[in-house]
C-alpha cells in the first residue's frame, strides 16, 4: 500500500528536468541577440520622445513669456495715459490692467493646450500607434459635442470677444437690450447685472445682440427751460450764462463738467411760451446730477431776475354750465288725471241705478 501511494505521488509531481549548460548558454545568447537587435530602435524612440518633450516645453515657455511681455507692455501704455484727458475718455488704467490680464490668461491657456496636445500626438506616433482612427473618433466626437453644446460655444466665444474688445467691465452701467444695470461680474459665459431695484440679471453672452455702455467716454446733460414769450431773449441767455459760469467754478461740479454749459438756442416758440435748450458735456454717469443742479440754479436765478417759468399742460376751457333740467325725465302722460291715458287706465265705475 505504501509503495502504491509513493508511485501516485511520483506521477502527480514529476521532478523538473535539470537544465544543461548548453541550453542555458543558448537561452542567454538568444536574449542577448534580441536586445542587441532592438536596442537601436529603443534608443531612437526614446531620443525622439525626449526631443519632442524638450521642444514642446521650451516652445511653451517662450510663448508664455512672450505673452507675459505683451501684457506688461499693454499695462505700461495704460499707466502712461492715466490721469490725462485721453485716459479719462477711454478706460482707466485698472480696467485696462484687468482686461489685459484676462486676455493673457486665455491666450496662455490656449497656447499650452495646442502645444502640449500636439506633442502628445507626436509621442503616440513615435510608438508606432496609428493616429488615423484616433483623430477620426476625435473629429466625430467634436462635431457631436459642437452640435449639442452650440449655445455654450456661442456664449464662450462671445465672452472672449467682449473681453478682448473691452466692451464693458465691472462697475459700468450698461444697456444690454434684454436687461440693463450695473455690471457686477463679467464671465466667459454669463454677465451679471444689478438692476435699478437691486435685482441681479444673469445674461448669457450669446444673447447680447447690442450693448450700450453708459460709463465710457462722456455723457450729455440737457435741460429745457420754458419761459414766457414776452421775455427778453438776451436777458434770459445772460442769466443762464451766469448760472453756467458759477456751476463750472463750484465743487464738485467743476470736475464733473467736461465742457462749458452752452445755450443751444430756442427749440420751440409758441404764442404764450418759448423753450431754451441748455446742454453740457459731463463725466460718464453724472449727467442726471448735473441736470438737477442746473434746474435748481436756473430756477433760483430766474426768481431773482423776475423771469417767470411757464409750461405744463395747457389749461382746459371751462365747460358750459349744464342745463339743470337736462337730467330730469320727461313728464309722464299718466301724471294728469284728465289725460286720455289716465282715463283709459282707470277702472270702470258701475252705474248707480243698477238694480239687484
ZIPEUR-V401842 format. One record per residue. N is the residue number from 1. RES is the residue in three letters. OMEGA is omega as a letter, one per 40 degrees, with the letter a starting at -180 (* if undefined). D_FIRST is the distance of its C-alpha to the first C-alpha in whole Angstrom. Layout:
n,res,omega,d_first
N,RES,OMEGA,D_FIRST
N,RES,OMEGA,D_FIRST
//
This chain:
n,res,omega,d_first
1,UNK,i,0
2,UNK,i,4
3,UNK,i,5
4,UNK,i,5
5,UNK,i,7
6,UNK,i,9
7,UNK,i,10
8,UNK,i,11
9,UNK,i,13
10,UNK,i,14
11,UNK,a,16
12,UNK,a,17
13,UNK,i,19
14,UNK,i,20
15,UNK,i,22
16,UNK,a,26
17,UNK,i,28
18,UNK,i,30
19,UNK,a,34
20,UNK,a,36
21,UNK,i,40
22,UNK,i,42
23,UNK,i,40
24,UNK,i,41
25,UNK,i,44
26,UNK,i,45
27,UNK,i,43
28,UNK,i,46
29,UNK,i,49
30,UNK,i,48
31,UNK,i,48
32,UNK,i,51
33,UNK,i,53
34,UNK,i,52
35,UNK,a,54
36,UNK,a,57
37,UNK,a,58
38,UNK,a,58
39,UNK,i,59
40,UNK,i,63
41,UNK,i,62
42,UNK,a,61
43,UNK,i,64
44,UNK,i,66
45,UNK,i,65
46,UNK,i,65
47,UNK,i,68
48,UNK,i,69
49,UNK,i,68
50,UNK,i,69
51,UNK,i,73
52,UNK,a,73
53,UNK,a,72
54,UNK,a,75
55,UNK,a,77
56,UNK,a,76
57,UNK,i,77
58,UNK,i,80
59,UNK,i,81
60,UNK,i,81
61,UNK,a,82
62,UNK,a,85
63,UNK,i,86
64,UNK,i,85
65,UNK,i,88
66,UNK,i,90
67,UNK,i,90
68,UNK,i,90
69,UNK,i,93
70,UNK,i,95
71,UNK,i,95
72,UNK,i,96
73,UNK,i,99
74,UNK,i,100
75,UNK,i,100
76,UNK,i,102
77,UNK,i,104
78,UNK,i,104
79,UNK,a,105
80,UNK,a,108
81,UNK,a,110
82,UNK,i,109
83,UNK,i,112
84,UNK,i,114
85,UNK,i,116
86,UNK,i,113
87,UNK,i,110
88,UNK,i,112
89,UNK,a,112
90,UNK,a,109
91,UNK,a,106
92,UNK,a,106
93,UNK,a,103
94,UNK,i,101
95,UNK,i,100
96,UNK,i,100
97,UNK,i,98
98,UNK,a,95
99,UNK,a,96
100,UNK,i,95
101,UNK,i,92
102,UNK,i,90
103,UNK,i,91
104,UNK,i,90
105,UNK,i,86
106,UNK,a,86
107,UNK,i,87
108,UNK,i,84
109,UNK,i,82
110,UNK,a,82
111,UNK,i,82
112,UNK,i,79
113,UNK,a,77
114,UNK,a,79
115,UNK,a,78
116,UNK,i,74
117,UNK,i,74
118,UNK,i,75
119,UNK,i,73
120,UNK,i,70
121,UNK,i,70
122,UNK,i,71
123,UNK,i,68
124,UNK,i,66
125,UNK,i,67
126,UNK,i,66
127,UNK,i,63
128,UNK,i,63
129,UNK,a,63
130,UNK,a,65
131,UNK,a,68
132,UNK,i,70
133,UNK,i,67
134,UNK,i,67
135,UNK,i,71
136,UNK,i,72
137,UNK,i,70
138,UNK,i,72
139,UNK,i,75
140,UNK,i,74
141,UNK,i,73
142,UNK,i,76
143,UNK,i,78
144,UNK,i,76
145,UNK,i,77
146,UNK,i,80
147,UNK,a,81
148,UNK,a,79
149,UNK,a,81
150,UNK,i,84
151,UNK,i,86
152,UNK,i,84
153,UNK,i,85
154,UNK,i,88
155,UNK,a,89
156,UNK,a,87
157,UNK,i,89
158,UNK,i,92
159,UNK,i,91
160,UNK,a,91
161,UNK,i,94
162,UNK,i,96
163,UNK,a,95
164,UNK,a,96
165,UNK,i,99
166,UNK,i,100
167,UNK,i,101
168,UNK,a,101
169,UNK,a,99
170,UNK,a,98
171,UNK,i,101
172,UNK,i,103
173,UNK,a,105
174,UNK,i,104
175,UNK,a,105
176,UNK,a,102
177,UNK,i,103
178,UNK,i,100
179,UNK,i,101
180,UNK,i,103
181,UNK,a,103
182,UNK,a,102
183,UNK,i,99
184,UNK,i,96
185,UNK,i,93
186,UNK,i,93
187,UNK,i,89
188,UNK,a,88
189,UNK,a,87
190,UNK,i,90
191,UNK,a,93
192,UNK,i,94
193,UNK,i,98
194,UNK,a,99
195,UNK,a,102
196,UNK,a,105
197,UNK,i,104
198,UNK,a,101
199,UNK,a,98
200,UNK,i,96
201,UNK,i,96
202,UNK,a,92
203,UNK,i,94
204,UNK,a,91
205,UNK,i,93
206,UNK,i,92
207,UNK,a,95
208,UNK,i,97
209,UNK,i,100
210,UNK,a,103
211,UNK,i,103
212,UNK,a,106
213,UNK,a,106
214,UNK,a,109
215,UNK,i,108
216,UNK,i,109
217,UNK,a,112
218,UNK,i,115
219,UNK,a,116
220,UNK,i,120
221,UNK,a,121
222,UNK,a,124
223,UNK,i,127
224,UNK,a,129
225,UNK,a,132
226,UNK,a,135
227,UNK,i,139
228,UNK,a,142
229,UNK,i,143
230,UNK,a,147
231,UNK,i,145
232,UNK,a,146
233,UNK,a,143
234,UNK,i,144
235,UNK,i,144
236,UNK,i,141
237,UNK,i,139
238,UNK,i,140
239,UNK,i,139
240,UNK,i,135
241,UNK,i,136
242,UNK,i,136
243,UNK,a,133
244,UNK,i,131
245,UNK,i,133
246,UNK,i,132
247,UNK,a,128
248,UNK,a,128
249,UNK,a,129
250,UNK,i,127
251,UNK,e,123
252,UNK,a,121
253,UNK,i,122
254,UNK,i,123
255,UNK,a,120
256,UNK,i,119
257,UNK,i,122
258,UNK,i,121
259,UNK,a,124
260,UNK,i,128
261,UNK,a,128
262,UNK,i,131
263,UNK,a,133
264,UNK,i,132
265,UNK,a,135
266,UNK,i,136
267,UNK,a,133
268,UNK,i,135
269,UNK,i,139
270,UNK,a,140
271,UNK,a,143
272,UNK,a,143
273,UNK,i,140
274,UNK,a,138
275,UNK,i,135
276,UNK,i,134
277,UNK,i,131
278,UNK,a,129
279,UNK,i,126
280,UNK,i,124
281,UNK,a,121
282,UNK,i,119
283,UNK,i,115
284,UNK,i,112
285,UNK,a,112
286,UNK,a,115
287,UNK,a,118
288,UNK,i,118
289,UNK,i,119
290,UNK,i,121
291,UNK,i,123
292,UNK,i,123
293,UNK,i,125
294,UNK,i,127
295,UNK,a,128
296,UNK,a,129
297,UNK,i,131
298,UNK,i,133
299,UNK,i,134
300,UNK,i,135
301,UNK,i,137
302,UNK,i,138
303,UNK,i,139
304,UNK,a,141
305,UNK,i,143
306,UNK,i,144
307,UNK,a,142
308,UNK,i,141
309,UNK,i,137
310,UNK,i,137
311,UNK,a,134
312,UNK,a,132
313,UNK,i,133
314,UNK,a,136
315,UNK,a,138
316,UNK,i,138
317,UNK,a,141
318,UNK,a,142
319,UNK,i,142
320,UNK,a,145
321,UNK,a,146
322,UNK,i,144
323,UNK,a,147
324,UNK,a,147
325,UNK,a,147
326,UNK,a,144
327,UNK,a,142
328,UNK,i,144
329,UNK,i,143
330,UNK,i,146
331,UNK,a,148
332,UNK,i,147
333,UNK,a,150
334,UNK,a,149
335,UNK,i,151
336,UNK,a,154
337,UNK,a,155
338,UNK,a,158
339,UNK,i,156
340,UNK,a,155
341,UNK,i,151
342,UNK,i,152
343,UNK,a,154
344,UNK,a,152
345,UNK,a,149
346,UNK,a,151
347,UNK,i,151
348,UNK,i,154
349,UNK,i,156
350,UNK,i,158
351,UNK,a,161
352,UNK,a,163
353,UNK,a,165
354,UNK,a,163
355,UNK,i,163
356,UNK,*,161
//
